[in-house]
Amino acid sequence: MLSVYDGFFSGGARILHSDVVLGLQEGGQHHRVLSVHGEVLREATRQAMQDDACYRSLTAAGVEVGTLGRTSGLPGAGPAGFTGPELATTARAMAAADVVLSLKEQPLALLNQAGLPRRPVIVSLHRSDPENQGGALDELKAAIADGTVVACVCCAESTRAAYAAAAIPPEVLHVIPNGVDLLRFRPDPVRRIRLRESLGIPHSAPVVVFAARYDAMKNVPLFLRAARAWLRQEPAGHVLVCGAGMSVGQPGLHADIDAAFGTDPALADRLHLLGVRRDMETVYAAGDVVALTSAWGEAAPLCLIEGMMCGAVPVATEVGDSAAIVAGHGFLTPPDPGAIARAWSDAAAAHAGLAPVLEHSRERFSRTRMIAAYGALIDRVHTESLRPPLPEPPLPEPL
């Protein structure tokens, strides 16, 4: 198996796909990863492949990870087209694989290049806004039309519906809902106390966790306005913010904080900017509420699932499959700061009472279920690729 990434940078899709690769490798498949970019600048954060947590977990498990060495968003970025050496590297990697997985549709700009070995490609799709992916949707359509892409994994029903509406053939769209490692993501009183103590947060204080990169789709200004309203009505409350660009060195974020908190800057003392964390299971365990305020693009937000499995009550705007994920476990809100703040308070108050409900839902969000479904689809695609092509129908006899 070969997985092709556009790059290694902070985001739920890369975390999810890397976990799938690890799980399939544990199950006996042999996996390699090829990354188009070796370093990217996103969310005002310079992210080198070797520093990424997914890269480290893959290589620690024995998965070979290579790169074309390109840079994105940085001085000295590579040419628009792919060079001969880059295509040769890709060809060697593909030749050694039976099936290729493409992490989202962006790598298809590479995989659609002429002269590469013909291998069945499965694309994993992790958003619900295909029209907002630049030229990637056209690359996906072209790859399906010429038989390169034989299946697409949609992480949510909203993903399947959006891509079907964008004229992707429904028969290639398969839904495999996101799942997480239940041994890692679980309620943990010890981690909860340790992180709270390290941040000076009392054990009994209500805590909201917001895990998102600094990106327009996450609607950070709305989140911050809700945080101000909530911190005003909850004098003991604290808010933990983490993700790429969610750190002290991000000028855009500080401008948003100043705009949201206005005449109440002291409230921001209870807003903790944690940046990129490699211990999200600890961050979620420390919280009572996991928040999502996204405006578009989400499919099955990993933060909601991971937070829930650690015991945090989800509160989300209605985007992607968030309504189905939150149903019976938490609260949906309109994109209104006051309504969101009230829902956070209701969720924090319901934290203890909802614990048995969240515990009962763990199997539904299991990594084991997800990886088994990926494995079954890959096996089917591989088996079908070995079948000889059907003979051409005979030409009609001349009259």
C-alpha positions as CSV (number, residue, x, y, z in Angstrom):
1,M,0.0,0.0,0.0
2,L,1.1,3.5,-0.8
3,S,-0.5,6.6,0.8
4,V,0.1,10.0,-0.8
5,Y,-0.2,13.1,1.3
6,D,-0.1,16.7,0.1
7,G,2.0,17.4,3.2
8,F,2.3,16.9,6.9
9,F,0.6,19.7,8.8
10,S,-1.8,20.0,11.7
11,G,-5.3,18.9,10.9
12,G,-7.9,16.3,11.6
13,A,-7.8,14.6,8.2
14,R,-4.0,13.9,8.5
15,I,-4.5,12.6,12.1
16,L,-7.3,10.3,11.0
17,H,-5.6,9.0,7.8
18,S,-2.3,8.4,9.6
19,D,-4.2,6.4,12.3
20,V,-5.8,4.3,9.5
21,V,-2.4,3.6,8.0
22,L,-1.1,2.5,11.4
23,G,-4.1,0.3,12.0
24,L,-3.8,-1.4,8.6
25,Q,-0.1,-1.9,9.2
26,E,-0.9,-3.5,12.6
27,G,-3.3,-5.8,10.7
28,G,-0.6,-7.2,8.4
29,Q,-0.6,-4.9,5.4
30,H,2.7,-3.2,4.4
31,H,2.4,0.6,4.0
32,R,4.5,3.4,2.7
33,V,3.8,7.1,2.6
34,L,4.9,9.7,0.0
35,S,4.4,13.4,0.9
36,V,4.4,16.0,-1.9
37,H,5.6,18.7,0.4
38,G,8.3,18.4,3.0
39,E,7.5,21.7,4.7
40,V,4.5,24.1,4.6
41,L,3.5,27.4,6.0
42,R,-0.1,27.3,7.2
43,E,-2.1,29.2,9.8
44,A,1.0,31.4,10.2
45,T,2.9,28.4,11.4
46,R,6.0,26.9,9.8
47,Q,5.5,23.1,9.8
48,A,8.3,20.8,8.8
49,M,7.4,17.2,8.1
50,Q,9.9,15.7,10.5
51,D,8.4,17.8,13.4
52,D,4.9,16.6,12.8
53,A,3.3,14.2,15.3
54,C,1.8,12.0,12.5
55,Y,5.1,11.7,10.8
56,R,6.7,10.6,14.1
57,S,4.1,8.1,14.9
58,L,4.2,6.6,11.4
59,T,8.0,6.3,11.4
60,A,8.1,4.9,14.9
61,A,5.8,2.1,13.8
62,G,8.1,1.2,10.9
63,V,6.2,2.9,8.1
64,E,8.6,4.3,5.5
65,V,7.8,8.0,4.8
66,G,9.4,9.8,1.9
67,T,8.8,13.2,0.3
68,L,9.3,15.0,-3.0
69,G,10.8,17.7,-0.8
70,R,8.7,20.6,-2.0
71,T,7.8,23.6,0.1
72,S,4.5,25.3,0.2
73,G,3.9,28.9,1.2
74,L,7.6,29.5,1.9
75,P,10.3,31.3,0.0
76,G,11.9,29.0,-2.5
77,A,8.7,27.0,-3.2
78,G,9.1,24.6,-6.0
79,P,7.8,25.0,-9.6
80,A,4.1,24.7,-10.5
81,G,4.7,21.6,-12.6
82,F,6.3,18.3,-11.4
83,T,9.9,17.7,-12.4
84,G,11.3,14.6,-14.0
85,P,13.0,13.5,-10.7
86,E,9.8,14.1,-8.8
87,L,7.8,11.9,-11.2
88,A,10.5,9.3,-11.1
89,T,10.3,9.2,-7.3
90,T,6.5,8.9,-7.5
91,A,6.7,6.1,-10.2
92,R,9.1,4.0,-8.0
93,A,6.8,4.4,-5.0
94,M,3.7,3.5,-7.1
95,A,5.3,0.5,-8.8
96,A,5.9,-1.1,-5.4
97,A,2.3,-0.8,-4.4
98,D,-0.8,-2.8,-5.1
99,V,-3.3,0.0,-4.2
100,V,-2.7,3.7,-3.7
101,L,-4.6,5.8,-1.0
102,S,-4.8,9.5,-1.7
103,L,-5.3,11.6,1.5
104,K,-8.0,14.0,0.1
105,E,-8.1,14.9,-3.5
106,Q,-5.2,17.4,-3.7
107,P,-2.5,14.7,-4.4
108,L,-4.4,13.7,-7.5
109,A,-2.6,16.6,-9.3
110,L,0.5,14.4,-9.0
111,L,-1.2,11.0,-9.4
112,N,-2.9,12.1,-12.6
113,Q,0.4,12.8,-14.3
114,A,0.9,10.8,-17.5
115,G,3.4,7.9,-17.5
116,L,3.0,6.8,-13.9
117,P,2.2,3.1,-13.2
118,R,-1.4,2.2,-13.3
119,R,-2.6,1.3,-9.9
120,P,-6.1,1.5,-8.4
121,V,-6.5,4.6,-6.3
122,I,-8.8,5.2,-3.4
123,V,-9.3,8.8,-2.3
124,S,-10.3,9.7,1.3
125,L,-12.6,12.7,1.4
126,H,-12.8,14.7,4.6
127,R,-14.8,17.8,3.9
128,S,-18.4,18.8,2.9
129,D,-17.5,21.6,0.5
130,P,-16.0,20.1,-2.7
131,E,-16.5,23.3,-4.7
132,N,-14.2,25.1,-2.2
133,Q,-11.1,22.9,-3.0
134,G,-9.6,24.9,-5.9
135,G,-8.9,22.7,-8.9
136,A,-8.9,19.5,-6.8
137,L,-12.5,18.6,-7.7
138,D,-11.7,18.7,-11.4
139,E,-8.7,16.4,-10.7
140,L,-10.9,14.0,-8.9
141,K,-13.5,14.0,-11.8
142,A,-10.7,13.4,-14.3
143,A,-9.2,10.5,-12.3
144,I,-12.6,8.8,-12.0
145,A,-13.3,9.3,-15.7
146,D,-10.1,7.6,-16.8
147,G,-10.4,4.8,-14.2
148,T,-7.5,5.8,-12.0
149,V,-9.7,6.5,-9.0
150,V,-11.9,3.4,-8.3
151,A,-13.4,4.4,-4.9
152,C,-13.7,7.3,-2.6
153,V,-14.0,7.0,1.2
154,C,-16.3,9.6,2.7
155,C,-15.9,10.2,6.4
156,A,-19.5,11.4,6.8
157,E,-22.9,11.3,5.1
158,S,-22.6,15.0,4.5
159,T,-19.4,14.3,2.5
160,R,-21.1,11.7,0.3
161,A,-24.1,14.0,-0.3
162,A,-21.9,17.0,-1.2
163,Y,-19.7,15.1,-3.6
164,A,-22.7,13.4,-5.2
165,A,-24.3,16.8,-5.7
166,A,-21.0,17.9,-7.3
167,A,-21.4,15.2,-10.0
168,I,-19.2,12.5,-8.5
169,P,-20.7,9.1,-9.4
170,P,-22.6,7.8,-6.4
171,E,-21.3,4.2,-7.0
172,V,-17.7,5.2,-6.1
173,L,-18.7,7.0,-2.8
174,H,-18.4,4.8,0.3
175,V,-19.1,6.1,3.8
176,I,-16.7,5.0,6.6
177,P,-17.4,7.2,9.7
178,N,-14.5,8.5,11.6
179,G,-13.3,6.6,14.7
180,V,-10.7,7.1,17.3
181,D,-8.4,5.0,19.5
182,L,-10.5,4.3,22.6
183,L,-7.5,3.3,24.7
184,R,-6.0,6.7,24.1
185,F,-9.2,8.9,24.2
186,R,-11.0,8.1,27.4
187,P,-11.9,9.9,30.7
188,D,-8.8,10.2,32.8
189,P,-9.0,11.9,36.2
190,V,-5.3,12.0,36.7
191,R,-4.6,13.8,33.4
192,R,-7.5,16.1,34.1
193,I,-6.1,17.2,37.4
194,R,-2.5,17.5,36.2
195,L,-3.3,19.8,33.3
196,R,-5.6,21.9,35.3
197,E,-3.0,22.3,38.0
198,S,-0.3,23.2,35.5
199,L,-2.5,26.0,34.1
200,G,-3.7,27.2,37.5
201,I,-7.3,26.1,37.0
202,P,-9.2,24.9,40.0
203,H,-10.4,21.3,40.0
204,S,-14.1,22.3,40.2
205,A,-14.0,25.1,37.5
206,P,-16.0,24.6,34.3
207,V,-13.7,24.3,31.3
208,V,-14.4,24.6,27.6
209,V,-12.0,23.2,25.1
210,F,-11.7,24.6,21.5
211,A,-9.4,22.5,19.3
212,A,-9.1,24.0,15.8
213,R,-6.5,25.5,13.5
214,Y,-6.6,29.3,12.9
215,D,-8.7,29.1,9.7
216,A,-11.7,31.0,8.4
217,M,-13.9,27.9,8.3
218,K,-13.5,27.4,12.0
219,N,-15.1,30.8,12.7
220,V,-12.7,31.8,15.4
221,P,-14.2,35.3,15.8
222,L,-17.6,33.8,16.6
223,F,-15.9,31.4,19.1
224,L,-14.1,34.3,20.8
225,R,-17.3,36.4,21.1
226,A,-19.0,33.3,22.7
227,A,-16.0,32.9,25.0
228,R,-16.3,36.5,26.2
229,A,-20.0,36.1,26.9
230,W,-19.5,32.8,28.7
231,L,-16.6,34.0,30.8
232,R,-18.7,37.0,31.9
233,Q,-21.5,34.7,33.0
234,E,-19.2,32.0,34.5
235,P,-16.7,33.8,36.8
236,A,-14.9,30.5,37.6
237,G,-14.8,29.3,34.0
238,H,-11.7,28.8,31.8
239,V,-11.3,28.2,28.1
240,L,-8.5,26.1,26.5
241,V,-7.6,26.9,22.9
242,C,-5.3,24.7,20.9
243,G,-4.3,24.0,17.3
244,A,-2.0,25.4,14.6
245,G,-2.0,29.2,14.8
246,M,-3.7,29.2,18.2
247,S,-0.8,30.5,20.1
248,V,0.8,33.6,21.6
249,G,2.8,34.3,18.4
250,Q,-0.2,34.6,16.1
251,P,-0.9,38.3,15.4
252,G,-4.2,37.6,13.6
253,L,-5.5,35.7,16.6
254,H,-4.5,38.5,19.0
255,A,-6.3,41.0,16.8
256,D,-9.4,38.8,17.0
257,I,-9.1,38.5,20.8
258,D,-8.8,42.3,21.1
259,A,-11.9,42.8,18.9
260,A,-14.0,40.2,20.7
261,F,-13.1,41.1,24.3
262,G,-13.1,44.8,23.8
263,T,-13.8,46.6,27.1
264,D,-13.4,43.3,29.0
265,P,-9.7,42.4,28.4
266,A,-9.3,41.0,31.9
267,L,-11.6,38.1,30.9
268,A,-9.0,37.0,28.4
269,D,-6.8,36.0,31.4
270,R,-8.9,32.9,31.6
271,L,-8.4,32.1,27.9
272,H,-5.4,29.8,27.6
273,L,-3.7,29.7,24.2
274,L,-1.9,26.3,24.0
275,G,-0.9,26.1,20.3
276,V,-0.2,22.7,18.7
277,R,-0.5,19.9,21.3
278,R,0.6,16.3,21.0
279,D,-1.4,15.2,24.1
280,M,-4.9,16.0,23.0
281,E,-6.3,13.2,25.1
282,T,-5.0,15.2,28.1
283,V,-6.5,18.5,26.9
284,Y,-9.9,16.9,26.3
285,A,-9.9,15.1,29.6
286,A,-9.3,18.4,31.4
287,G,-12.4,19.9,29.8
288,D,-16.1,19.6,30.6
289,V,-17.2,20.9,27.1
290,V,-15.7,20.5,23.6
291,A,-16.8,23.3,21.3
292,L,-17.2,23.7,17.6
293,T,-18.2,26.9,15.9
294,S,-17.3,26.2,12.3
295,A,-19.3,27.9,9.5
296,W,-18.6,25.5,6.6
297,G,-16.5,22.7,5.3
298,E,-16.7,20.3,8.2
299,A,-17.7,16.7,7.7
300,A,-17.3,14.5,10.8
301,P,-15.2,16.8,13.1
302,L,-12.6,14.8,14.9
303,C,-12.5,17.2,17.8
304,L,-16.1,16.4,18.7
305,I,-15.5,12.6,18.7
306,E,-12.2,12.8,20.6
307,G,-13.6,15.2,23.1
308,M,-16.7,13.1,23.7
309,M,-14.7,9.9,24.2
310,C,-12.7,11.8,26.9
311,G,-15.9,12.7,28.6
312,A,-16.4,16.3,27.4
313,V,-19.9,17.3,26.3
314,P,-20.0,18.5,22.7
315,V,-21.6,21.8,21.7
316,A,-21.5,22.5,18.0
317,T,-22.9,24.6,15.2
318,E,-24.9,22.6,12.6
319,V,-22.3,21.9,10.0
320,G,-21.4,18.6,8.2
321,D,-22.5,15.6,10.3
322,S,-22.2,17.4,13.6
323,A,-25.9,17.1,14.3
324,A,-25.8,13.3,14.0
325,I,-22.6,13.1,16.1
326,V,-24.0,15.4,18.9
327,A,-27.5,14.0,18.9
328,G,-28.3,12.6,22.4
329,H,-24.8,13.5,23.6
330,G,-24.7,17.3,23.7
331,F,-26.1,20.5,22.2
332,L,-26.5,22.1,18.8
333,T,-26.5,25.9,18.6
334,P,-27.2,28.6,16.0
335,P,-24.1,30.8,15.1
336,D,-25.0,33.3,17.9
337,P,-22.5,34.1,20.7
338,G,-25.1,34.3,23.4
339,A,-26.8,31.1,22.4
340,I,-23.4,29.3,22.3
341,A,-22.4,30.7,25.7
342,R,-25.7,29.5,27.2
343,A,-25.2,26.0,25.7
344,W,-21.7,25.8,27.1
345,S,-23.1,26.5,30.6
346,D,-25.9,23.9,30.1
347,A,-23.3,21.4,28.8
348,A,-21.0,22.0,31.8
349,A,-23.9,21.5,34.2
350,A,-24.9,18.3,32.4
351,H,-21.3,16.9,32.3
352,A,-21.7,14.4,35.1
353,G,-25.2,13.3,34.1
354,L,-24.2,12.7,30.5
355,A,-21.1,10.6,31.4
356,P,-23.0,7.2,31.1
357,V,-24.4,8.3,27.7
358,L,-21.0,9.1,26.4
359,E,-19.6,5.8,27.8
360,H,-22.4,3.9,26.1
361,S,-21.5,5.4,22.7
362,R,-17.9,4.4,22.6
363,E,-18.2,1.4,20.3
364,R,-19.9,3.5,17.7
365,F,-16.9,5.8,17.4
366,S,-14.3,3.0,17.6
367,R,-11.1,3.1,15.6
368,T,-11.3,-0.7,15.3
369,R,-14.6,-0.5,13.4
370,M,-13.2,2.2,11.1
371,I,-10.0,0.4,10.2
372,A,-11.8,-2.9,9.6
373,A,-14.1,-1.1,7.1
374,Y,-11.1,0.5,5.3
375,G,-9.4,-2.9,5.2
376,A,-12.4,-4.6,3.6
377,L,-12.7,-1.9,0.9
378,I,-9.0,-2.1,0.1
379,D,-9.2,-5.9,-0.2
380,R,-12.1,-5.6,-2.5
381,V,-10.4,-3.0,-4.7
382,H,-7.2,-5.1,-4.9
383,T,-9.1,-8.3,-5.7
384,E,-11.0,-6.5,-8.5
385,S,-7.8,-5.1,-9.9
386,L,-6.5,-8.7,-10.4
387,R,-9.4,-9.8,-12.5
388,P,-8.7,-10.0,-16.2
389,P,-10.6,-7.4,-18.2
390,L,-13.8,-8.5,-19.9
391,P,-13.3,-9.3,-23.6
392,E,-14.4,-6.7,-26.1
393,P,-17.7,-7.6,-27.7
394,P,-17.3,-9.1,-31.3
395,L,-17.8,-6.7,-34.2
396,P,-21.0,-7.3,-36.1
397,E,-20.7,-9.4,-39.2
398,P,-20.7,-7.3,-42.4
399,L,-23.9,-7.4,-44.4
